């Protein structure tokens, strides 16, 4: 009993430290600002900064969800107003932590939704400390769990995550590589951040996947985001006679590297990069030199799933986004929608949406179908993680838009249709 009391006291003091820090730095008051019949949902994502591509669909999706909830949410016969408190992390992990603390301590949110790789770790730490249910996505589960010193067999109490893992993306990549003829030499380069470090991990990341299929690795190492000279990496890959280049980079870094690679005569047969090649905006900055680049596909208009909120199919949701925004669909649309499906369903199943422990239990017992597929936090070997499906895709010039992301390998998810065969970049005109 003494140890339990001591632990509770320490936790309380730590939480009060956060309260004091927020009050001193922001000048906010701690009084309640909403009526008891209003459900408050905090939403943190990078609307600006280096990771803004991940949140390109957020304004559209928030508008859509607000329209769905404009007349409130009925739970067990009682109608609640719904207030969405949207915050911009500005692609900063420190800011995400501060915002999470503010939403919890100042606004007393009933639920946190954080669909972002940079924000989800620090925001989750605050949700866990201050005992508020939180759902996150768009980050490999290892990069979400291990920096927080989590144990897959134990998990966490208040924070829940849905996405694929490194083991899934590695299989996606190697399935694509082994489907074509190369010299089986792979060069890797990785951004020096939590996601990049996870991909570069010698035991669980791409180096291990490369070895598992008998390919040779040429290790380019990690790079600092914002670097302007990638000549050392290019020289390493040329000297290593690499046919395949892989790793994790963000758009501006990749654009710089890829431009310098062309100038210095690096001509790989296959390029499979995480993060930078996920979105149409990432291809737009490459001109015509994006033709043939490959990446993982988490969501596409061709996936055979529909929304539990609206009944829309993936194709219908993508078409709606394109019509309203005059822009091409982008992969985060599905996950930015699914996180609301899950959050709203958890509030309903809780019975009392203000009972944070009841909302937490609803998440822990969640089994449901969403527009990104099945979500299941019950029958999972990785506590607090529901894994989603992944297939391989290649960007090709032509079609309705300058580039189309076509599914070229579905070994891990046969229910998702293949749209084209993978082509070597050296075979493209």
Order of alpha helices (4+ residues) and beta strands (2+ residues): alpha-beta-alpha-beta-beta-alpha-beta-alpha-beta-alpha-beta-alpha-beta-alpha-alpha-beta-alpha-beta-alpha-beta-alpha-beta-alpha-alpha-alpha-beta-beta-beta-beta-beta
